[in-house]
Amino acid sequence: MTYIKKGGDLYVKKERPQAPQEVAPPGIGKEVVTDEGIGKVLKVNHHKHTVKVQLEAGRTIDLKWSEVALPDE
């Protein structure tokens, strides 16, 4: 909670924005589901929060961690 002074002795209570939840990256070699189909993680970039995925058709794409999901087991 943060209080902001609004002139004189009037204070307004303001909610602090929540920090975004960290999304854990999938591991290298893991099978993932993307909007373009199922693929395998080739590389994880921790600085950019991206993964390089090789799709079943052989093409590779770079996606954000939040754009891939582990398949339902």
Secondary structure, 3 states (H helix, E strand, C coil): CEEEECCCCCEEEECCCCCCCCCCCCCCCCEEEECCEEEEEEEEECCCCEEEEEECCCCEEEEEHHHCECCCC
